[in-house]
Amino acid sequence: MRADLEAAAHLTRDVVVAMERDSGIALHAFRVDGCMTVNELLMQFQSDLLDVPVDAANRT
């Protein structure tokens, strides 16, 4: 389970890095939504990988 979450975070980081490189615009925050946002481990891991705050919408 944890490996799956970490893999999703790494894939997301790869996309974000490519978008930053192509656009020349640095990411200062990362806004997320959906069912995976309730997982605190994933949200913290994603924040650590991207080195920006992760803002999860509609967290319950």
N, CA, C, O and CB atoms as a CASP TS submission, in Angstrom:
PFRMAT TS
TARGET T0000
AUTHOR 0000-0000-0000
METHOD Language model
MODEL 1
PARENT N/A
ATOM      1  N   MET     1       0.824  -1.194   0.000  1.00  0.00           N
ATOM      2  CA  MET     1       0.000   0.000   0.000  1.00  0.00           C
ATOM      3  C   MET     1       0.866   1.256   0.000  1.00  0.00           C
ATOM      4  O   MET     1       0.663   2.149  -0.822  1.00  0.00           O
ATOM      5  CB  MET     1      -0.936  -0.001   1.206  1.00  0.00           C
ATOM      6  N   ARG     2       1.833   1.329   0.917  1.00  0.00           N
ATOM      7  CA  ARG     2       2.672   2.520   0.978  1.00  0.00           C
ATOM      8  C   ARG     2       3.462   2.700  -0.322  1.00  0.00           C
ATOM      9  O   ARG     2       3.612   3.818  -0.816  1.00  0.00           O
ATOM     10  CB  ARG     2       3.629   2.435   2.176  1.00  0.00           C
ATOM     11  N   ALA     3       3.956   1.605  -0.862  1.00  0.00           N
ATOM     12  CA  ALA     3       4.715   1.697  -2.116  1.00  0.00           C
ATOM     13  C   ALA     3       3.849   2.255  -3.239  1.00  0.00           C
ATOM     14  O   ALA     3       4.335   3.020  -4.072  1.00  0.00           O
ATOM     15  CB  ALA     3       5.267   0.317  -2.515  1.00  0.00           C
ATOM     16  N   ASP     4       2.581   1.883  -3.270  1.00  0.00           N
ATOM     17  CA  ASP     4       1.661   2.413  -4.285  1.00  0.00           C
ATOM     18  C   ASP     4       1.483   3.918  -4.126  1.00  0.00           C
ATOM     19  O   ASP     4       1.494   4.661  -5.108  1.00  0.00           O
ATOM     20  CB  ASP     4       0.295   1.711  -4.195  1.00  0.00           C
ATOM     21  N   LEU     5       1.322   4.358  -2.890  1.00  0.00           N
ATOM     22  CA  LEU     5       1.151   5.796  -2.630  1.00  0.00           C
ATOM     23  C   LEU     5       2.408   6.568  -3.017  1.00  0.00           C
ATOM     24  O   LEU     5       2.330   7.624  -3.644  1.00  0.00           O
ATOM     25  CB  LEU     5       0.815   6.044  -1.144  1.00  0.00           C
ATOM     26  N   GLU     6       3.563   6.033  -2.639  1.00  0.00           N
ATOM     27  CA  GLU     6       4.816   6.704  -2.975  1.00  0.00           C
ATOM     28  C   GLU     6       5.034   6.732  -4.494  1.00  0.00           C
ATOM     29  O   GLU     6       5.540   7.717  -5.031  1.00  0.00           O
ATOM     30  CB  GLU     6       5.998   6.004  -2.281  1.00  0.00           C
ATOM     31  N   ALA     7       4.655   5.664  -5.174  1.00  0.00           N
ATOM     32  CA  ALA     7       4.785   5.636  -6.631  1.00  0.00           C
ATOM     33  C   ALA     7       3.911   6.709  -7.278  1.00  0.00           C
ATOM     34  O   ALA     7       4.337   7.373  -8.223  1.00  0.00           O
ATOM     35  CB  ALA     7       4.410   4.249  -7.175  1.00  0.00           C
ATOM     36  N   ALA     8       2.692   6.880  -6.771  1.00  0.00           N
ATOM     37  CA  ALA     8       1.803   7.917  -7.301  1.00  0.00           C
ATOM     38  C   ALA     8       2.411   9.298  -7.086  1.00  0.00           C
ATOM     39  O   ALA     8       2.346  10.153  -7.969  1.00  0.00           O
ATOM     40  CB  ALA     8       0.413   7.836  -6.634  1.00  0.00           C
ATOM     41  N   ALA     9       2.999   9.512  -5.918  1.00  0.00           N
ATOM     42  CA  ALA     9       3.624  10.802  -5.622  1.00  0.00           C
ATOM     43  C   ALA     9       4.821  11.061  -6.535  1.00  0.00           C
ATOM     44  O   ALA     9       5.010  12.181  -7.009  1.00  0.00           O
ATOM     45  CB  ALA     9       4.062  10.856  -4.155  1.00  0.00           C
ATOM     46  N   HIS    10       5.616  10.044  -6.780  1.00  0.00           N
ATOM     47  CA  HIS    10       6.777  10.204  -7.671  1.00  0.00           C
ATOM     48  C   HIS    10       6.336  10.486  -9.109  1.00  0.00           C
ATOM     49  O   HIS    10       6.948  11.307  -9.793  1.00  0.00           O
ATOM     50  CB  HIS    10       7.662   8.940  -7.632  1.00  0.00           C
ATOM     51  N   LEU    11       5.291   9.820  -9.565  1.00  0.00           N
ATOM     52  CA  LEU    11       4.775  10.088 -10.910  1.00  0.00           C
ATOM     53  C   LEU    11       4.267  11.524 -11.021  1.00  0.00           C
ATOM     54  O   LEU    11       4.499  12.202 -12.022  1.00  0.00           O
ATOM     55  CB  LEU    11       3.648   9.098 -11.261  1.00  0.00           C
ATOM     56  N   THR    12       3.581  11.971  -9.990  1.00  0.00           N
ATOM     57  CA  THR    12       3.087  13.353  -9.979  1.00  0.00           C
ATOM     58  C   THR    12       4.255  14.325 -10.014  1.00  0.00           C
ATOM     59  O   THR    12       4.218  15.317 -10.743  1.00  0.00           O
ATOM     60  CB  THR    12       2.210  13.614  -8.733  1.00  0.00           C
ATOM     61  N   ARG    13       5.298  14.045  -9.226  1.00  0.00           N
ATOM     62  CA  ARG    13       6.476  14.915  -9.231  1.00  0.00           C
ATOM     63  C   ARG    13       7.098  14.976 -10.612  1.00  0.00           C
ATOM     64  O   ARG    13       7.489  16.051 -11.067  1.00  0.00           O
ATOM     65  CB  ARG    13       7.509  14.430  -8.214  1.00  0.00           C
ATOM     66  N   ASP    14       7.195  13.841 -11.285  1.00  0.00           N
ATOM     67  CA  ASP    14       7.766  13.822 -12.634  1.00  0.00           C
ATOM     68  C   ASP    14       6.995  14.732 -13.583  1.00  0.00           C
ATOM     69  O   ASP    14       7.598  15.449 -14.381  1.00  0.00           O
ATOM     70  CB  ASP    14       7.781  12.397 -13.182  1.00  0.00           C
ATOM     71  N   VAL    15       5.672  14.708 -13.502  1.00  0.00           N
ATOM     72  CA  VAL    15       4.834  15.565 -14.351  1.00  0.00           C
ATOM     73  C   VAL    15       5.041  17.035 -13.988  1.00  0.00           C
ATOM     74  O   VAL    15       5.180  17.882 -14.871  1.00  0.00           O
ATOM     75  CB  VAL    15       3.336  15.182 -14.208  1.00  0.00           C
ATOM     76  N   VAL    16       5.063  17.336 -12.693  1.00  0.00           N
ATOM     77  CA  VAL    16       5.240  18.724 -12.249  1.00  0.00           C
ATOM     78  C   VAL    16       6.599  19.255 -12.694  1.00  0.00           C
ATOM     79  O   VAL    16       6.691  20.383 -13.177  1.00  0.00           O
ATOM     80  CB  VAL    16       5.103  18.829 -10.711  1.00  0.00           C
ATOM     81  N   VAL    17       7.644  18.465 -12.540  1.00  0.00           N
ATOM     82  CA  VAL    17       8.986  18.887 -12.962  1.00  0.00           C
ATOM     83  C   VAL    17       9.007  19.172 -14.461  1.00  0.00           C
ATOM     84  O   VAL    17       9.588  20.167 -14.894  1.00  0.00           O
ATOM     85  CB  VAL    17      10.036  17.806 -12.608  1.00  0.00           C
ATOM     86  N   ALA    18       8.379  18.311 -15.253  1.00  0.00           N
ATOM     87  CA  ALA    18       8.329  18.527 -16.704  1.00  0.00           C
ATOM     88  C   ALA    18       7.557  19.803 -17.035  1.00  0.00           C
ATOM     89  O   ALA    18       7.957  20.563 -17.917  1.00  0.00           O
ATOM     90  CB  ALA    18       7.681  17.315 -17.410  1.00  0.00           C
ATOM     91  N   MET    19       6.451  20.038 -16.328  1.00  0.00           N
ATOM     92  CA  MET    19       5.667  21.253 -16.571  1.00  0.00           C
ATOM     93  C   MET    19       6.462  22.501 -16.201  1.00  0.00           C
ATOM     94  O   MET    19       6.414  23.500 -16.919  1.00  0.00           O
ATOM     95  CB  MET    19       4.353  21.213 -15.776  1.00  0.00           C
ATOM     96  N   GLU    20       7.189  22.453 -15.091  1.00  0.00           N
ATOM     97  CA  GLU    20       8.017  23.595 -14.695  1.00  0.00           C
ATOM     98  C   GLU    20       9.105  23.856 -15.731  1.00  0.00           C
ATOM     99  O   GLU    20       9.360  25.002 -16.103  1.00  0.00           O
ATOM    100  CB  GLU    20       8.650  23.352 -13.313  1.00  0.00           C
ATOM    101  N   ARG    21       9.733  22.796 -16.187  1.00  0.00           N
ATOM    102  CA  ARG    21      10.812  22.929 -17.178  1.00  0.00           C
ATOM    103  C   ARG    21      10.283  23.508 -18.483  1.00  0.00           C
ATOM    104  O   ARG    21      10.894  24.409 -19.059  1.00  0.00           O
ATOM    105  CB  ARG    21      11.478  21.566 -17.440  1.00  0.00           C
ATOM    106  N   ASP    22       9.149  22.993 -18.951  1.00  0.00           N
ATOM    107  CA  ASP    22       8.602  23.438 -20.227  1.00  0.00           C
ATOM    108  C   ASP    22       8.049  24.859 -20.170  1.00  0.00           C
ATOM    109  O   ASP    22       8.152  25.609 -21.141  1.00  0.00           O
ATOM    110  CB  ASP    22       7.519  22.493 -20.673  1.00  0.00           C
ATOM    111  N   SER    23       7.462  25.225 -19.034  1.00  0.00           N
ATOM    112  CA  SER    23       6.831  26.542 -18.924  1.00  0.00           C
ATOM    113  C   SER    23       7.775  27.623 -18.410  1.00  0.00           C
ATOM    114  O   SER    23       7.563  28.810 -18.655  1.00  0.00           O
ATOM    115  CB  SER    23       5.637  26.456 -18.019  1.00  0.00           C
ATOM    116  N   GLY    24       8.816  27.207 -17.698  1.00  0.00           N
ATOM    117  CA  GLY    24       9.712  28.181 -17.083  1.00  0.00           C
ATOM    118  C   GLY    24       9.111  28.822 -15.843  1.00  0.00           C
ATOM    119  O   GLY    24       9.632  29.820 -15.345  1.00  0.00           O
ATOM    120  N   ILE    25       8.024  28.258 -15.345  1.00  0.00           N
ATOM    121  CA  ILE    25       7.335  28.791 -14.171  1.00  0.00           C
ATOM    122  C   ILE    25       7.515  27.826 -13.013  1.00  0.00           C
ATOM    123  O   ILE    25       7.204  26.641 -13.131  1.00  0.00           O
ATOM    124  CB  ILE    25       5.827  29.028 -14.463  1.00  0.00           C
ATOM    125  N   ALA    26       8.020  28.337 -11.885  1.00  0.00           N
ATOM    126  CA  ALA    26       8.242  27.490 -10.711  1.00  0.00           C
ATOM    127  C   ALA    26       6.949  27.335  -9.921  1.00  0.00           C
ATOM    128  O   ALA    26       6.156  28.269  -9.806  1.00  0.00           O
ATOM    129  CB  ALA    26       9.350  28.080  -9.814  1.00  0.00           C
ATOM    130  N   LEU    27       6.758  26.160  -9.391  1.00  0.00           N
ATOM    131  CA  LEU    27       5.598  25.847  -8.563  1.00  0.00           C
ATOM    132  C   LEU    27       5.830  26.375  -7.149  1.00  0.00           C
ATOM    133  O   LEU    27       6.879  26.126  -6.556  1.00  0.00           O
ATOM    134  CB  LEU    27       5.327  24.315  -8.542  1.00  0.00           C
ATOM    135  N   HIS    28       4.850  27.107  -6.607  1.00  0.00           N
ATOM    136  CA  HIS    28       4.966  27.640  -5.242  1.00  0.00           C
ATOM    137  C   HIS    28       4.015  26.958  -4.288  1.00  0.00           C
ATOM    138  O   HIS    28       4.194  27.043  -3.073  1.00  0.00           O
ATOM    139  CB  HIS    28       4.706  29.133  -5.233  1.00  0.00           C
ATOM    140  N   ALA    29       3.013  26.288  -4.807  1.00  0.00           N
ATOM    141  CA  ALA    29       2.049  25.521  -4.011  1.00  0.00           C
ATOM    142  C   ALA    29       1.409  24.500  -4.946  1.00  0.00           C
ATOM    143  O   ALA    29       1.444  24.643  -6.168  1.00  0.00           O
ATOM    144  CB  ALA    29       0.955  26.459  -3.340  1.00  0.00           C
ATOM    145  N   PHE    30       0.829  23.474  -4.346  1.00  0.00           N
ATOM    146  CA  PHE    30       0.219  22.405  -5.132  1.00  0.00           C
ATOM    147  C   PHE    30      -1.171  22.150  -4.578  1.00  0.00           C
ATOM    148  O   PHE    30      -1.316  21.706  -3.439  1.00  0.00           O
ATOM    149  CB  PHE    30       1.086  21.102  -5.104  1.00  0.00           C
ATOM    150  N   ARG    31      -2.195  22.429  -5.380  1.00  0.00           N
ATOM    151  CA  ARG    31      -3.583  22.233  -4.962  1.00  0.00           C
ATOM    152  C   ARG    31      -4.078  20.898  -5.487  1.00  0.00           C
ATOM    153  O   ARG    31      -3.903  20.575  -6.662  1.00  0.00           O
ATOM    154  CB  ARG    31      -4.488  23.389  -5.465  1.00  0.00           C
ATOM    155  N   VAL    32      -4.695  20.129  -4.607  1.00  0.00           N
ATOM    156  CA  VAL    32      -5.152  18.788  -4.964  1.00  0.00           C
ATOM    157  C   VAL    32      -6.591  18.572  -4.511  1.00  0.00           C
ATOM    158  O   VAL    32      -7.077  19.236  -3.596  1.00  0.00           O
ATOM    159  CB  VAL    32      -4.236  17.724  -4.346  1.00  0.00           C
ATOM    160  N   ASP    33      -7.258  17.633  -5.168  1.00  0.00           N
ATOM    161  CA  ASP    33      -8.580  17.213  -4.710  1.00  0.00           C
ATOM    162  C   ASP    33      -8.771  15.755  -5.095  1.00  0.00           C
ATOM    163  O   ASP    33      -7.939  15.181  -5.799  1.00  0.00           O
ATOM    164  CB  ASP    33      -9.711  18.109  -5.319  1.00  0.00           C
ATOM    165  N   GLY    34      -9.834  15.170  -4.647  1.00  0.00           N
ATOM    166  CA  GLY    34     -10.110  13.776  -4.942  1.00  0.00           C
ATOM    167  C   GLY    34      -9.951  12.904  -3.712  1.00  0.00           C
ATOM    168  O   GLY    34      -9.562  13.366  -2.640  1.00  0.00           O
ATOM    169  N   CYS    35     -10.258  11.645  -3.894  1.00  0.00           N
ATOM    170  CA  CYS    35     -10.325  10.727  -2.754  1.00  0.00           C
ATOM    171  C   CYS    35      -8.971  10.459  -2.111  1.00  0.00           C
ATOM    172  O   CYS    35      -8.922  10.135  -0.924  1.00  0.00           O
ATOM    173  CB  CYS    35     -10.930   9.427  -3.189  1.00  0.00           C
ATOM    174  N   MET    36      -7.881  10.581  -2.842  1.00  0.00           N
ATOM    175  CA  MET    36      -6.568  10.291  -2.257  1.00  0.00           C
ATOM    176  C   MET    36      -6.098  11.378  -1.301  1.00  0.00           C
ATOM    177  O   MET    36      -5.151  11.162  -0.544  1.00  0.00           O
ATOM    178  CB  MET    36      -5.545  10.110  -3.351  1.00  0.00           C
ATOM    179  N   THR    37      -6.738  12.536  -1.321  1.00  0.00           N
ATOM    180  CA  THR    37      -6.310  13.636  -0.458  1.00  0.00           C
ATOM    181  C   THR    37      -6.565  13.371   1.015  1.00  0.00           C
ATOM    182  O   THR    37      -6.006  14.067   1.864  1.00  0.00           O
ATOM    183  CB  THR    37      -7.007  14.900  -0.862  1.00  0.00           C
ATOM    184  N   VAL    38      -7.383  12.398   1.343  1.00  0.00           N
ATOM    185  CA  VAL    38      -7.633  12.084   2.754  1.00  0.00           C
ATOM    186  C   VAL    38      -6.461  11.332   3.378  1.00  0.00           C
ATOM    187  O   VAL    38      -6.412  11.167   4.597  1.00  0.00           O
ATOM    188  CB  VAL    38      -8.913  11.258   2.896  1.00  0.00           C
ATOM    189  N   ASN    39      -5.530  10.881   2.567  1.00  0.00           N
ATOM    190  CA  ASN    39      -4.390  10.143   3.080  1.00  0.00           C
ATOM    191  C   ASN    39      -3.282  11.121   3.481  1.00  0.00           C
ATOM    192  O   ASN    39      -2.610  11.702   2.628  1.00  0.00           O
ATOM    193  CB  ASN    39      -3.876   9.131   2.028  1.00  0.00           C
ATOM    194  N   GLU    40      -3.106  11.289   4.784  1.00  0.00           N
ATOM    195  CA  GLU    40      -2.119  12.237   5.310  1.00  0.00           C
ATOM    196  C   GLU    40      -0.692  11.883   4.891  1.00  0.00           C
ATOM    197  O   GLU    40       0.110  12.765   4.582  1.00  0.00           O
ATOM    198  CB  GLU    40      -2.207  12.288   6.826  1.00  0.00           C
ATOM    199  N   LEU    41      -0.387  10.591   4.885  1.00  0.00           N
ATOM    200  CA  LEU    41       0.952  10.158   4.487  1.00  0.00           C
ATOM    201  C   LEU    41       1.253  10.597   3.061  1.00  0.00           C
ATOM    202  O   LEU    41       2.319  11.149   2.788  1.00  0.00           O
ATOM    203  CB  LEU    41       1.086   8.632   4.612  1.00  0.00           C
ATOM    204  N   LEU    42       0.322  10.354   2.163  1.00  0.00           N
ATOM    205  CA  LEU    42       0.514  10.730   0.761  1.00  0.00           C
ATOM    206  C   LEU    42       0.662  12.234   0.608  1.00  0.00           C
ATOM    207  O   LEU    42       1.552  12.696  -0.107  1.00  0.00           O
ATOM    208  CB  LEU    42      -0.653  10.235  -0.088  1.00  0.00           C
ATOM    209  N   MET    43      -0.187  12.999   1.262  1.00  0.00           N
ATOM    210  CA  MET    43      -0.123  14.452   1.119  1.00  0.00           C
ATOM    211  C   MET    43       1.197  15.006   1.655  1.00  0.00           C
ATOM    212  O   MET    43       1.777  15.907   1.048  1.00  0.00           O
ATOM    213  CB  MET    43      -1.301  15.107   1.844  1.00  0.00           C
ATOM    214  N   GLN    44       1.674  14.487   2.773  1.00  0.00           N
ATOM    215  CA  GLN    44       2.954  14.941   3.320  1.00  0.00           C
ATOM    216  C   GLN    44       4.109  14.512   2.433  1.00  0.00           C
ATOM    217  O   GLN    44       5.034  15.289   2.197  1.00  0.00           O
ATOM    218  CB  GLN    44       3.154  14.402   4.735  1.00  0.00           C
ATOM    219  N   PHE    45       4.064  13.282   1.941  1.00  0.00           N
ATOM    220  CA  PHE    45       5.110  12.783   1.059  1.00  0.00           C
ATOM    221  C   PHE    45       5.174  13.603  -0.227  1.00  0.00           C
ATOM    222  O   PHE    45       6.258  13.933  -0.708  1.00  0.00           O
ATOM    223  CB  PHE    45       4.875  11.306   0.735  1.00  0.00           C
ATOM    224  N   GLN    46       4.005  13.930  -0.779  1.00  0.00           N
ATOM    225  CA  GLN    46       3.960  14.743  -1.995  1.00  0.00           C
ATOM    226  C   GLN    46       4.537  16.126  -1.740  1.00  0.00           C
ATOM    227  O   GLN    46       5.292  16.652  -2.558  1.00  0.00           O
ATOM    228  CB  GLN    46       2.521  14.860  -2.514  1.00  0.00           C
ATOM    229  N   SER    47       4.185  16.705  -0.615  1.00  0.00           N
ATOM    230  CA  SER    47       4.720  18.008  -0.244  1.00  0.00           C
ATOM    231  C   SER    47       6.241  17.959  -0.116  1.00  0.00           C
ATOM    232  O   SER    47       6.939  18.855  -0.590  1.00  0.00           O
ATOM    233  CB  SER    47       4.095  18.486   1.067  1.00  0.00           C
ATOM    234  N   ASP    48       6.744  16.918   0.521  1.00  0.00           N
ATOM    235  CA  ASP    48       8.189  16.766   0.686  1.00  0.00           C
ATOM    236  C   ASP    48       8.891  16.597  -0.660  1.00  0.00           C
ATOM    237  O   ASP    48       9.949  17.185  -0.884  1.00  0.00           O
ATOM    238  CB  ASP    48       8.496  15.570   1.588  1.00  0.00           C
ATOM    239  N   LEU    49       8.316  15.808  -1.545  1.00  0.00           N
ATOM    240  CA  LEU    49       8.925  15.587  -2.867  1.00  0.00           C
ATOM    241  C   LEU    49       8.969  16.870  -3.689  1.00  0.00           C
ATOM    242  O   LEU    49       9.960  17.156  -4.361  1.00  0.00           O
ATOM    243  CB  LEU    49       8.153  14.510  -3.634  1.00  0.00           C
ATOM    244  N   LEU    50       7.888  17.636  -3.627  1.00  0.00           N
ATOM    245  CA  LEU    50       7.802  18.858  -4.426  1.00  0.00           C
ATOM    246  C   LEU    50       8.436  20.061  -3.733  1.00  0.00           C
ATOM    247  O   LEU    50       8.714  21.079  -4.366  1.00  0.00           O
ATOM    248  CB  LEU    50       6.358  19.162  -4.742  1.00  0.00           C
ATOM    249  N   ASP    51       8.659  19.932  -2.433  1.00  0.00           N
ATOM    250  CA  ASP    51       9.211  21.013  -1.608  1.00  0.00           C
ATOM    251  C   ASP    51       8.337  22.267  -1.670  1.00  0.00           C
ATOM    252  O   ASP    51       8.833  23.394  -1.697  1.00  0.00           O
ATOM    253  CB  ASP    51      10.641  21.350  -2.060  1.00  0.00           C
ATOM    254  N   VAL    52       7.029  22.040  -1.692  1.00  0.00           N
ATOM    255  CA  VAL    52       6.037  23.110  -1.638  1.00  0.00           C
ATOM    256  C   VAL    52       4.874  22.635  -0.777  1.00  0.00           C
ATOM    257  O   VAL    52       4.698  21.432  -0.589  1.00  0.00           O
ATOM    258  CB  VAL    52       5.550  23.513  -3.074  1.00  0.00           C
ATOM    259  N   PRO    53       4.077  23.566  -0.250  1.00  0.00           N
ATOM    260  CA  PRO    53       2.895  23.135   0.503  1.00  0.00           C
ATOM    261  C   PRO    53       1.855  22.508  -0.417  1.00  0.00           C
ATOM    262  O   PRO    53       1.668  22.933  -1.556  1.00  0.00           O
ATOM    263  CB  PRO    53       2.279  24.319   1.256  1.00  0.00           C
ATOM    264  N   VAL    54       1.189  21.493   0.104  1.00  0.00           N
ATOM    265  CA  VAL    54       0.090  20.860  -0.618  1.00  0.00           C
ATOM    266  C   VAL    54      -1.223  21.311   0.029  1.00  0.00           C
ATOM    267  O   VAL    54      -1.434  21.133   1.229  1.00  0.00           O
ATOM    268  CB  VAL    54       0.226  19.289  -0.604  1.00  0.00           C
ATOM    269  N   ASP    55      -2.084  21.887  -0.775  1.00  0.00           N
ATOM    270  CA  ASP    55      -3.385  22.381  -0.304  1.00  0.00           C
ATOM    271  C   ASP    55      -4.453  21.438  -0.819  1.00  0.00           C
ATOM    272  O   ASP    55      -4.764  21.428  -2.010  1.00  0.00           O
ATOM    273  CB  ASP    55      -3.658  23.855  -0.780  1.00  0.00           C
ATOM    274  N   ALA    56      -5.015  20.642   0.089  1.00  0.00           N
ATOM    275  CA  ALA    56      -6.026  19.665  -0.300  1.00  0.00           C
ATOM    276  C   ALA    56      -7.427  20.249  -0.111  1.00  0.00           C
ATOM    277  O   ALA    56      -7.795  20.636   0.999  1.00  0.00           O
ATOM    278  CB  ALA    56      -5.868  18.364   0.518  1.00  0.00           C
ATOM    279  N   ALA    57      -8.198  20.313  -1.182  1.00  0.00           N
ATOM    280  CA  ALA    57      -9.557  20.813  -1.140  1.00  0.00           C
ATOM    281  C   ALA    57     -10.480  19.764  -0.536  1.00  0.00           C
ATOM    282  O   ALA    57     -10.262  18.565  -0.709  1.00  0.00           O
ATOM    283  CB  ALA    57     -10.031  21.207  -2.543  1.00  0.00           C
ATOM    284  N   ASN    58     -11.502  20.212   0.167  1.00  0.00           N
ATOM    285  CA  ASN    58     -12.556  19.339   0.688  1.00  0.00           C
ATOM    286  C   ASN    58     -12.041  18.174   1.516  1.00  0.00           C
ATOM    287  O   ASN    58     -12.579  17.071   1.429  1.00  0.00           O
ATOM    288  CB  ASN    58     -13.365  18.809  -0.441  1.00  0.00           C
ATOM    289  N   ARG    59     -11.028  18.397   2.303  1.00  0.00           N
ATOM    290  CA  ARG    59     -10.524  17.341   3.176  1.00  0.00           C
ATOM    291  C   ARG    59     -11.495  17.098   4.313  1.00  0.00           C
ATOM    292  O   ARG    59     -11.989  18.041   4.930  1.00  0.00           O
ATOM    293  CB  ARG    59      -9.137  17.701   3.727  1.00  0.00           C
ATOM    294  N   THR    60     -11.765  15.845   4.586  1.00  0.00           N
ATOM    295  CA  THR    60     -12.663  15.512   5.687  1.00  0.00           C
ATOM    296  C   THR    60     -11.938  14.700   6.718  1.00  0.00           C
ATOM    297  O   THR    60     -12.527  14.319   7.730  1.00  0.00           O
ATOM    298  CB  THR    60     -13.886  14.757   5.190  1.00  0.00           C
TER
END
